[in-house]
Amino acid sequence: MNETPLKVEKPQNDDEARLAALGQEQAMGRHFNVWSLIFLAFCTSVTWEALTSTMAQCLLAGGSSSLVWGFAASAIGALSIALSLAEFASMVPTAGGQYHYVAALAPLQYRRLLSWIAGWATIWSWLLSALAGIFANTMQLQAYIILFARDYTYKRWHTSLIVIALTTCFLGINVLGTRWLHRFTFLGIVLHIAGYVTIIIYLLVQVHPKNSAAYVFGNLTNLSGWESDGVAWSIGLMSSAIAFINWDSATHMAEEMQNASRDLPRVLWGCVALSGVITFPWVIALAFCMTDIEGVLNGPVGRISPLVQLVYTVSGGNQATTFGITFFFLFLGFFVGGPGCLAASSRVIWSFAREGGLPHYFARVHQTQEVPINALVLAWTCISALALIYIGNETAYYGISSGVTVVMIFSYAMPIFLRLRYGFEHTALTPGPFTLGGWGLPVNGVAACWCLYLVVFLCFPTVMPVTKENMNYSPVIFGGCLVMAGATWWAYGRRVYRGVLAENDRPIRGLGMDAVDSSVVAESEKGR
């Protein structure tokens, strides 16, 4: 089958022309602008909030230096990843995100398979990420109940039901349409900034005496059981690493954004850069105020919500102060973070389905609401089902939550490694408005090294010796994702998956997939 050269008219400002060149039609309204989408990225990555909800890991393995310098390293590494993906997003501003970038960069003979693997990795990373975020909100809510309702008896099934209830609320917000989510992002950024300022001012004023500068920048606490402090410090990076994921939510809303090829790259690298610059002083201030790490971690809710426990301890157990200082994260998650994660998850499902990766039923868009309701319901079902695991096995559930970072980083890494290996020699795509130019290879090289470093150390056991109660399930989650991608490929993907095709159902050079025989196209068209 002959390859059709890619021709894109007005690629820098005509979003529909670029979609048409990829064989896609404009299916949803473009209600997001650069501001609302960068606010969405801020509110789904929730850098300072995510760091505080998981900082127990870095405090146990690395101490204050891991919290401070680990964050700085994570910010630089994440920025290199964001710049790399921003260049790809400018060329291919679609909801598929990472797996479409893989399709654009991979050799023709491997495109369908590699984009299939990247597609499953992206879907599962977002489903697990949404689950982890909703779980963090649930744990904060339960922290309030544990602290202030003395007669409450904690049961794991309570947690699962709250997660499902919150997910159902987020589904309702999404079904209202992206106009509402667009508006909620402005409320979200107010909560994000207000929480940042309020919490840190309160702690700086109330905590006396504070830690010394030598302690903040040089302390290395190793309570992990690892003999090597270097290994322990690297394992402690999980707290900072999870603070720099989910900013690619903007990528998956690309087909609902105005001037996507121009503005989407600004959103991606801008979100990471600003989050790093703004949050670094906050992390330093927090390190000065964390004067009793073991006391916080061993408090009634220290393991499930360290920030709530810290404020509760500093305030002397004052209920109004504890809630008033920490409610921002809860409200941010309810109005923007949770709905945003569910929206991003559904857009990847929707994109994958329209190309044959899932039944075409999930590629339908509601004409009035302009949202993929079927894909949203599938995302809700998966998250709710995963939440039930916590009832039977608390350790396995925490493993799922920790594995999200590894799977997400892997989805970022695939197009970056392809860019380093093949450059742009296998694509006829015209460059987008944002290019790295001569900085492309160095930036991608740093990003690739950072991805590899994280994937390796985030799969290490977090505590030694390893038992079934404390083992790190990240390798299991990561391996399970790859096994699922491989199994579904051999079961049906290699027969029905079309990938990104032109309107005439022929592969596009540089963006299309392997030649797909007429029976595959016919089978795919039956579902339409």
C-alpha positions in Angstrom: 0.0 0.0 0.0 1.4 3.4 -1.0 2.1 5.9 1.7 0.3 9.2 1.6 2.5 12.2 2.3 1.4 14.4 5.1 0.3 17.8 4.2 -0.9 20.2 6.9 -2.2 23.6 5.9 -1.8 26.4 8.5 -0.4 24.0 11.2 0.4 26.7 13.6 -3.1 28.1 14.0 -5.6 25.8 12.3 -6.3 23.0 14.8 -8.9 21.3 12.6 -6.6 21.3 9.6 -4.0 19.5 11.7 -6.5 17.0 12.9 -7.8 16.4 9.4 -4.2 15.6 8.3 -4.1 13.0 11.0 -7.3 11.4 9.7 -9.4 12.7 12.6 -12.4 15.0 12.8 -13.2 17.7 15.3 -15.6 15.9 17.6 -15.7 18.2 20.7 -15.9 21.9 21.3 -12.7 23.8 22.0 -13.7 25.4 25.3 -10.3 25.5 27.0 -7.8 28.4 26.4 -4.2 28.6 27.5 -5.1 29.9 31.0 -7.8 27.4 31.9 -5.7 24.5 30.6 -2.5 25.5 32.5 -4.7 25.9 35.6 -6.0 22.4 34.9 -2.5 21.1 34.6 -1.6 22.8 37.9 -4.6 21.3 39.7 -4.1 17.7 38.4 -0.3 17.7 39.1 -1.0 19.4 42.5 2.8 19.6 43.1 2.9 20.8 46.7 -0.2 18.9 47.7 1.0 15.6 46.2 4.4 16.1 47.9 2.9 16.6 51.3 0.6 13.6 50.9 3.5 11.3 50.2 6.4 12.9 52.0 6.5 10.1 54.6 8.5 8.1 52.0 11.3 10.7 51.6 11.4 11.4 55.4 12.0 7.7 56.1 14.4 7.2 53.3 16.6 10.3 52.9 15.3 12.7 55.5 15.3 16.5 55.0 18.0 16.5 52.3 15.9 14.1 50.2 12.9 16.3 50.6 14.7 19.5 49.6 17.4 18.4 47.1 15.3 15.5 45.8 12.6 18.0 44.9 15.1 20.2 43.1 16.4 17.2 41.1 12.9 16.1 40.3 12.0 19.6 39.1 14.9 19.7 36.7 14.3 16.2 35.5 10.6 16.8 35.0 11.3 20.0 33.1 13.5 18.2 30.7 10.7 15.7 30.1 8.1 18.4 29.7 10.2 20.3 27.1 10.7 17.1 25.2 7.0 16.2 25.1 6.2 19.9 24.4 8.0 19.7 21.1 6.1 16.5 20.1 2.8 18.0 21.3 3.4 21.0 19.0 3.6 18.6 16.1 0.8 16.3 17.2 -1.7 18.2 19.4 -4.1 15.3 19.9 -5.8 13.6 22.9 -3.7 10.5 22.4 -0.7 12.3 23.7 2.3 10.0 24.4 1.1 7.1 22.2 0.5 9.4 19.2 4.1 10.8 19.7 5.4 7.2 19.6 3.4 6.6 16.4 5.0 9.7 14.9 8.6 8.8 15.7 8.7 5.0 15.4 9.9 3.1 12.3 7.0 2.1 10.0 7.3 -1.6 10.7 7.0 -1.1 14.5 4.5 1.7 14.7 1.3 -0.1 15.5 2.9 -2.3 18.1 4.9 0.4 19.9 2.0 2.8 19.9 -0.3 0.0 21.2 2.1 -0.5 24.1 2.3 3.2 24.7 -1.5 3.5 24.5 -2.1 0.9 27.2 0.6 2.4 29.4 -1.0 5.9 29.0 -4.5 4.6 29.8 -3.4 2.7 32.9 -1.1 5.4 34.2 -4.1 7.8 34.1 -6.6 5.4 35.6 -4.1 4.6 38.4 -3.2 8.3 38.8 -6.9 9.2 39.1 -7.3 6.4 41.7 -4.3 7.6 43.7 -5.5 11.2 43.7 -9.0 10.3 44.8 -7.6 8.0 47.4 -5.4 10.8 48.8 -8.6 13.0 49.1 -10.4 10.1 50.8 -7.5 9.6 53.3 -7.6 13.3 54.2 -11.3 13.2 54.8 -10.9 10.1 56.9 -8.1 11.8 58.8 -10.5 14.5 59.9 -13.0 11.8 61.0 -10.4 9.8 62.9 -9.1 12.9 64.7 -12.4 14.6 65.5 -15.0 11.7 65.8 -13.7 9.8 68.8 -16.3 7.1 68.5 -15.6 6.3 64.9 -14.3 2.8 64.2 -12.2 2.8 61.0 -13.0 0.1 58.4 -11.3 -0.4 55.1 -14.6 -0.8 53.3 -15.5 2.8 54.3 -12.5 4.0 52.3 -13.5 2.1 49.2 -17.1 3.4 49.4 -15.9 7.0 49.8 -13.5 6.6 46.8 -16.4 5.3 44.7 -18.7 8.1 45.9 -16.2 10.8 45.1 -15.5 9.2 41.6 -19.3 9.3 41.0 -19.4 13.0 41.8 -16.5 13.6 39.5 -18.3 11.7 36.7 -21.3 14.0 37.2 -19.1 17.1 36.9 -17.6 15.8 33.7 -21.0 14.9 32.2 -22.0 18.6 32.5 -19.4 19.3 29.8 -16.0 20.9 29.5 -17.5 24.4 29.8 -18.0 23.7 33.5 -14.6 22.1 34.0 -13.1 25.1 32.2 -14.7 27.4 34.8 -13.8 25.2 37.7 -10.1 25.5 36.9 -10.2 29.2 37.9 -11.6 28.2 41.3 -9.0 25.5 41.5 -6.0 27.8 40.9 -7.3 30.1 43.7 -7.5 27.2 46.1 -4.1 26.0 45.0 -2.4 29.3 45.7 -4.5 30.1 48.8 -3.5 26.7 50.4 0.1 27.3 49.5 0.3 30.7 51.2 -2.0 29.9 54.2 -0.3 26.7 55.2 3.3 27.8 55.0 2.7 31.2 56.7 0.9 29.4 59.6 3.7 26.9 60.0 6.5 29.5 59.9 4.7 31.6 62.4 3.7 28.8 64.8 6.7 26.5 64.8 9.4 27.4 67.3 12.2 26.5 67.5 12.8 25.6 63.8 15.3 23.2 62.4 18.8 24.6 61.6 19.9 25.3 58.0 22.5 22.6 58.4 19.8 20.1 59.2 17.4 21.2 56.4 20.0 21.1 53.6 22.3 18.3 54.9 20.4 15.9 57.1 20.3 12.3 55.7 17.9 10.1 57.7 17.9 6.5 56.8 15.1 4.5 58.5 14.5 2.3 55.4 16.8 -0.6 56.4 19.0 -0.2 53.4 22.7 -0.1 54.3 23.5 2.3 51.5 22.4 5.9 52.2 22.6 6.6 48.5 20.1 3.9 47.7 17.8 5.1 50.5 18.1 8.7 49.2 17.2 7.6 45.7 14.2 5.6 46.9 13.0 8.7 48.8 12.7 10.4 45.5 9.3 8.8 45.1 7.7 11.6 47.0 9.1 14.3 44.7 8.7 12.2 41.6 4.9 11.8 42.2 4.7 15.5 42.6 5.8 16.0 39.0 3.4 13.7 37.1 -0.1 14.4 35.7 0.9 17.7 34.2 0.3 16.0 30.9 -3.5 16.2 31.6 -3.3 19.2 29.3 -2.0 17.0 26.5 -5.1 14.8 26.6 -7.4 17.8 26.4 -5.6 19.1 23.3 -8.6 18.6 21.0 -10.6 20.8 23.3 -8.1 23.7 23.4 -7.9 26.7 21.1 -4.7 27.1 19.2 -3.4 23.8 20.6 -0.2 23.5 18.5 0.9 26.9 19.6 -0.3 27.1 23.2 -0.2 23.5 24.4 3.7 23.4 24.6 3.5 26.6 26.7 1.1 24.8 29.1 3.3 21.7 29.5 6.7 23.2 30.2 5.2 26.3 31.8 3.3 24.2 34.4 6.4 22.2 35.4 8.7 25.2 35.4 6.4 27.4 37.5 5.5 24.5 39.8 9.2 23.9 40.5 10.2 27.5 41.0 7.2 28.3 43.2 7.2 25.1 45.3 10.9 24.9 46.0 10.8 27.8 48.6 7.7 26.1 50.1 9.6 22.8 50.4 12.4 24.6 52.2 10.1 26.3 54.6 8.3 23.0 55.3 11.7 21.3 56.0 12.5 24.0 58.6 9.1 23.4 60.3 9.3 19.5 60.4 11.1 19.4 63.7 9.7 16.0 64.8 9.6 13.7 61.9 9.0 10.5 63.9 6.3 12.2 66.0 4.4 13.3 62.9 4.7 9.9 61.2 3.7 8.0 64.4 0.7 10.3 65.0 -2.9 9.0 64.7 -3.1 10.0 61.0 0.6 10.6 60.2 0.9 7.8 57.7 -2.3 8.5 55.8 -2.2 12.4 55.8 1.1 13.8 57.1 0.1 17.4 56.5 -3.1 17.1 58.5 -1.1 15.4 61.3 1.5 18.2 61.2 -1.0 21.0 61.5 -3.0 19.1 64.1 0.2 18.7 66.2 1.3 22.3 65.8 -2.1 23.6 66.7 -2.3 21.5 69.9 -5.2 19.5 68.5 -7.4 22.4 67.6 -10.1 21.2 65.3 -11.1 24.5 63.6 -7.4 25.3 62.9 -6.6 21.9 61.5 -9.5 21.9 59.1 -9.2 25.6 58.2 -5.5 25.3 57.3 -5.7 22.1 55.4 -9.1 22.0 53.6 -7.7 23.6 50.4 -6.4 20.3 49.1 -9.7 18.5 49.8 -11.7 21.2 47.9 -9.2 21.4 45.1 -9.4 17.7 44.6 -13.2 17.8 44.6 -13.8 20.6 42.1 -10.8 20.3 39.8 -8.2 17.7 40.6 -10.5 14.6 40.6 -12.7 15.7 37.7 -9.6 16.7 35.7 -7.9 13.3 36.2 -11.1 11.5 35.2 -11.4 13.7 32.2 -7.9 13.0 31.1 -8.4 9.3 31.6 -11.5 9.3 29.5 -9.9 11.2 26.6 -7.1 8.7 26.3 -9.7 5.9 26.3 -11.8 7.8 23.7 -8.8 8.4 21.5 -7.6 4.8 21.7 -11.1 3.5 20.9 -11.6 5.6 17.8 -8.5 4.0 16.3 -9.6 0.4 17.1 -7.7 -0.1 20.4 -11.1 -0.5 22.2 -14.6 -1.1 21.0 -15.9 1.9 19.0 -18.7 2.3 21.5 -16.3 4.1 23.7 -15.3 6.5 20.9 -18.8 8.1 20.8 -19.2 11.8 21.8 -22.5 13.1 23.2 -23.6 15.7 20.7 -25.1 18.1 23.3 -22.6 17.9 26.1 -19.7 17.4 23.7 -18.0 14.9 26.0 -17.2 11.1 25.5 -19.7 9.9 28.1 -19.2 6.2 27.3 -15.4 6.6 27.9 -16.1 8.5 31.1 -18.3 5.7 32.4 -15.6 3.1 31.5 -13.0 5.2 33.4 -15.4 5.4 36.4 -16.0 1.7 36.3 -12.3 0.8 36.3 -11.5 3.2 39.1 -14.4 2.0 41.2 -13.4 -1.6 40.7 -9.8 -0.9 41.6 -11.0 0.8 44.8 -12.6 -2.4 45.9 -9.1 -4.1 46.2 -8.5 -2.0 49.3 -11.2 -4.0 51.2 -9.4 -7.3 50.8 -5.7 -6.2 50.7 -4.5 -2.9 52.0 -0.9 -3.6 51.0 -1.8 -4.5 47.4 -3.8 -1.3 47.1 -1.0 0.9 48.2 1.2 -1.0 45.7 -1.2 0.1 42.9 -1.0 3.7 44.1 2.8 3.6 44.2 3.1 1.9 40.8 1.4 4.8 39.0 4.6 6.9 38.9 6.6 4.1 37.2 3.9 3.5 34.6 3.5 7.2 33.9 7.2 7.8 33.6 7.4 4.9 31.2 4.8 6.4 29.0 6.8 9.7 28.9 10.0 7.8 28.2 8.9 5.9 25.1 8.7 8.8 22.6 11.8 10.4 24.2 13.9 7.3 23.6 12.6 7.0 20.0 13.5 10.6 19.4 17.1 9.9 20.6 17.3 6.7 18.6 15.8 7.8 15.3 15.4 11.5 15.5 12.7 12.7 13.1 13.8 10.5 10.2 10.7 8.4 10.2 8.2 11.2 10.1 7.1 13.7 7.4 5.4 15.9 10.0 6.1 19.6 9.7 7.6 21.0 12.9 5.1 22.8 15.2 5.5 26.4 16.4 7.6 25.1 19.4 10.9 23.4 18.6 14.0 22.8 20.7 16.3 23.2 17.7 19.9 22.4 18.6 18.9 21.8 22.2 16.7 18.9 21.2 19.2 16.1 21.7 20.7 17.4 25.0 17.3 18.0 26.5 16.0 14.6 25.4 19.2 13.0 26.7 18.7 14.4 30.2 15.0 13.5 30.1 15.9 9.9 29.1 18.5 9.5 31.8 16.0 10.9 34.4 13.3 8.5 33.3 15.6 5.5 33.5 16.9 6.5 36.9 13.4 6.9 38.3 12.0 3.7 36.8 14.9 1.7 38.3 14.9 3.1 41.8 11.2 3.4 42.2 11.0 -0.4 41.7 13.5 -1.0 44.5 12.0 -2.3 47.9 11.2 0.7 50.0 12.0 -1.1 53.2 14.5 -3.8 54.1 14.1 -6.6 54.9 11.3 -7.2 52.5 8.1 -8.9 53.6 4.7 -9.4 52.0 3.4 -6.5 54.1 6.0 -3.9 53.1 7.1 -5.0 49.6 7.1 -2.5 46.7 4.4 -3.6 44.2 5.6 -1.1 41.6 7.4 -3.8 39.5 4.3 -5.9 39.6 2.1 -3.1 38.4 4.6 -2.1 35.7 5.1 -5.7 34.6 1.3 -6.2 34.6 0.8 -3.2 32.4 3.3 -4.6 29.8 1.8 -8.1 30.0 -1.7 -6.7 29.4 -0.5 -4.7 26.4 1.2 -7.8 25.0 -1.7 -10.1 25.7 -4.3 -7.8 24.1 -2.1 -7.2 21.1 -1.9 -10.9 20.3 -5.5 -11.5 21.2 -7.0 -8.8 19.0 -4.9 -5.7 18.6 -2.7 -6.9 15.7 -5.9 -7.6 13.7 -8.1 -4.6 14.5 -5.9 -1.7 15.7 -5.6 0.9 12.9 -3.7 3.6 14.7 -3.7 7.1 13.5 -5.0 7.1 9.9 -5.8 9.6 7.2 -9.4 10.1 6.1 -8.9 7.6 3.2 -7.8 4.9 5.8 -4.3 4.8 4.4 -1.3 5.2 6.6 0.3 8.7 6.7 4.0 8.8 6.4 5.5 9.5 9.8 2.2 9.3 11.6 0.3 6.4 10.2 0.8 2.7 11.2 1.7 -0.4 9.3 -0.3 -1.3 6.3 -3.6 -2.6 7.5 -5.4 -5.0 5.2 -8.9 -4.3 3.9 -10.5 -6.8 6.3 -9.2 -4.9 9.3 -10.5 -1.6 8.0 -13.9 -3.3 7.2 -14.1 -4.8 10.6 -13.3 -1.5 12.2 -15.9 0.3 10.1 -18.6 -2.1 11.2 -18.4 -0.6 14.7 -19.1 2.9 13.5 
